[in-house]
Amino acid sequence: MRAYIGRQQAVSVEDFAELALGTPVELWLGVEGESEQERAARLDAARDILADCPDLPDDLVRIAAQVIEDNPDLFDVVAFTRPARRRPARKGVAA
């Protein structure tokens, strides 16, 4: 099954987020290993976008709430049990 947002096909979760936001997700979250100069430029661009679209934070919250409502299993948390500790085998002869 193919999913489209507007005329764009969304193939991955990142595609859905980018098409819904109208901006790449990395603009808001950053990328691993970015320099201070890259981070400053990214944050400056994000500020410009927020200044042009003051409703964007509300839209983001609405999108997040819809995702949570549509996919409640994303937050199913299962506690893992810790395996019992195994005692090291004793070496030697029993008396």
N, C-alpha and C positions, 0 to 999 in steps of 0.2 A: 504494500500500500504506500502510495506517495503522499506526502503532505506539502501543501503550498501555503505560503503567507504572501498574499498579493500575487504577484507573478513569479515569485522566487520559490524554488523548491528547498525545503528544509530537510537535510539529510541527517544531521546530528543534533544533539541537545544544544551545542554551541550555536548552530545555525538558527534554531528556534529563538534563542535568547538574543542573538544579534539582529535578527529580523524584527523581533518584537520591540527591541529597544531602539533600533535604527542606528546603532553604533556597535562596534566590536566590544565584546565582553572585556577584553584585555585593557580597554581604555579605562574601565572602572576598577578592575581588579589588579592590574599590573601584570608584569611577566617576571618570571624567576630570573634573577641575575641582571636586572636592569640597573644602569648606572644612576647616580644622583641627578645628572643632567637629563637623562631620559625620563626619570620619574617626575622631575619638575615640569618638563614639557608636557607629559601626559596629564598631570594634574591641572596645568594651565588650560589645556584643551578641554578637559572635563568641566572646568569652571565656566569656560566660554559657552559650552553646550547648555549647562544649567542656567546660565544667564539668559540665553535665547529661549529656553523652554522651562519656565519655572514649575510647570506641572509634572515634569518628568519623575521626581521622587514619588509623587502620589501614584503615577502610572506604574512605577516599578513595584510598589507595595501591592497594588491591585493585581499585577501579573504574578507576583510571588504567591499571593493568597489563592489565586486561581489554580496555579500549579499544585499547591498543597491540597486544595480541595479535590482536584482531579486525580491526584496520585497519593492517596494517604499511605500507601505501602512504602513510600520513600522514607518514612520516619518510623517504620517498624524496627524496634531495637531489640536485639536478642542478646542476652547476657551469655557470654562464653564461660563454661565451667573450667576451672583450672585442673589440669590433670594431677593426679596424686603424685607426690614426690616419690621417686624410687630411691631406695637406699643403695649405696654402692655395695657391690658384693664384697664380702670379707675374704681375704686371701689367707690361707694358712690351714693348719690341720686342727681339727677339734680334739680336745684332750679326752 
